[in-house]
């Protein structure tokens, strides 16, 4: 019975902390989603935390299976989950959902540093509803591994959000 009281107290705390926070979603009284990053950010991702009956004495179930995460490689999802599980181990027995969400927010850049930024893919996933052929063909491009030098050159050409500067594809017209 004590576990359920702990859960109810944590639920109330989460509701009050994240009230009005558009990144937070309560799927059920024991299941929550939190979006790390802005909605247009190609490195944003969703974490879903579900509480089993015996939570917080046992670990919550952490998932990244949301459709929102479909552009993130499974290796990166796994590495994020592994890092979150280390936090879970450290916090067993205490209310940790808030801690996990904040930990993910604080470490977003580290978690996603190896995720190739492909703004075309994130845009096409948001926009394309009637063209299911587009995302799979875009995904194949992401499998290509870039060397550090290639990544650095790419980063130099773009601003820190992965956007190309205005006019990057303009042609010089010389009389």
C-alpha positions in Angstrom: 0.0 0.0 0.0 2.9 2.4 0.8 4.1 2.2 -2.8 0.8 3.4 -4.1 0.9 6.4 -1.6 4.4 7.2 -2.9 3.1 7.0 -6.4 0.1 9.3 -5.7 2.4 11.9 -4.0 4.9 11.8 -6.9 2.0 12.1 -9.4 0.7 15.2 -7.6 4.3 16.6 -7.5 4.8 16.0 -11.3 1.4 17.6 -12.1 2.3 20.7 -10.2 5.9 20.9 -11.4 5.0 20.4 -15.1 1.7 22.3 -15.1 1.6 24.3 -18.3 4.8 22.6 -19.6 4.0 21.6 -23.2 6.9 19.1 -23.2 5.2 17.0 -20.5 2.3 14.6 -21.1 0.5 12.4 -18.6 -0.6 9.3 -20.6 -2.1 7.7 -17.5 -1.7 8.1 -13.7 1.3 5.8 -14.0 2.7 6.6 -17.4 4.3 9.9 -18.6 6.1 11.3 -21.6 8.5 14.2 -21.7 9.9 15.8 -24.9 13.5 16.8 -24.5 14.2 19.7 -26.9 12.0 22.1 -28.9 9.5 20.5 -31.3 11.4 21.7 -34.4 14.8 20.6 -33.0 16.2 17.6 -35.0 17.9 16.4 -31.9 14.7 16.5 -29.7 13.5 13.1 -28.4 10.7 11.7 -26.3 11.1 9.6 -23.1 8.3 7.6 -21.8 8.3 6.5 -18.1 5.8 4.0 -16.8 5.6 2.9 -13.2 5.1 -0.8 -12.3 3.0 -1.7 -9.2 6.0 -1.8 -6.9 7.6 1.5 -8.1 9.6 3.3 -6.6 11.1 0.2 -4.9 11.5 -1.3 -8.4 12.7 0.5 -11.5 10.2 2.3 -13.8 9.9 1.1 -17.4 11.7 3.6 -19.6 10.8 3.6 -23.3 11.8 5.5 -26.4 9.5 3.7 -28.8 7.3 6.7 -29.5 6.8 7.6 -33.2 8.4 11.0 -32.4 11.7 9.2 -32.0 11.6 7.3 -35.3 14.5 9.4 -36.8 16.8 8.5 -34.0 19.1 5.5 -34.6 18.5 2.5 -32.3 22.1 2.6 -31.1 21.6 6.1 -29.8 18.2 5.2 -28.2 19.9 2.3 -26.5 22.8 4.5 -25.2 20.3 7.0 -23.8 18.3 4.2 -22.1 21.5 2.7 -20.7 22.5 6.1 -19.2 19.0 6.6 -17.8 19.1 3.1 -16.2 22.3 4.1 -14.3 20.3 7.1 -12.8 17.5 4.7 -12.0 19.8 2.4 -10.1 21.2 5.4 -8.1 17.6 6.5 -7.2 15.9 3.2 -6.4 13.4 3.6 -3.6 12.8 7.3 -4.2 10.5 9.2 -6.5 12.7 9.5 -9.6 10.5 10.5 -12.6 11.3 14.2 -12.3 15.0 13.4 -11.7 15.1 11.3 -14.9 13.4 13.9 -17.0 15.7 16.6 -15.7 18.8 14.4 -16.1 17.8 13.8 -19.8 17.3 17.6 -20.3 20.7 18.4 -18.8 22.5 15.8 -20.9 20.6 16.2 -24.2 23.6 17.4 -26.1 25.8 14.5 -24.8 23.0 11.9 -25.5 22.5 13.2 -29.1 26.1 14.1 -30.0 26.4 11.1 -32.4 23.0 11.6 -33.9 23.5 13.0 -37.5 21.4 16.1 -37.9 19.3 15.7 -41.0 16.7 18.5 -40.9 15.2 17.3 -44.2 14.1 14.0 -42.5 12.6 15.7 -39.5 10.6 18.1 -41.7 9.4 15.3 -44.0 8.3 13.3 -41.1 6.2 16.2 -39.7 4.8 17.1 -43.1 4.4 13.9 -45.1 1.1 12.2 -44.4 0.2 11.0 -47.8 3.7 10.0 -49.0 4.9 7.0 -47.0 7.7 6.5 -49.5 9.6 9.6 -48.5 10.8 8.8 -44.9 12.3 5.4 -45.6 14.4 6.7 -48.5 15.6 9.6 -46.3 16.5 7.2 -43.5 18.9 5.2 -45.7 21.0 8.4 -46.0 21.4 8.5 -42.2 23.2 5.2 -42.1 26.2 6.7 -43.7 28.8 7.3 -41.0 30.7 10.6 -41.2 34.3 11.0 -40.0 35.0 13.6 -37.4 36.6 15.8 -40.1 33.4 15.5 -42.3 31.2 16.4 -39.3 33.4 19.4 -38.5 33.2 20.7 -42.0 29.4 20.2 -42.0 29.2 22.0 -38.7 31.3 24.9 -40.0 29.0 25.4 -42.9 25.9 25.5 -40.7 24.9 27.5 -37.7 24.6 25.6 -34.4 21.1 24.5 -35.1 22.1 22.6 -38.3 20.5 25.2 -40.5 22.4 26.4 -43.6 23.0 30.2 -43.7 20.6 32.2 -45.9 21.8 32.3 -49.4 24.1 29.3 -49.2 22.8 28.0 -52.6 22.6 31.3 -54.4 24.6 31.6 -57.6 26.9 34.5 -58.0 25.9 36.5 -61.1 28.9 38.3 -62.6 28.6 40.6 -65.6 
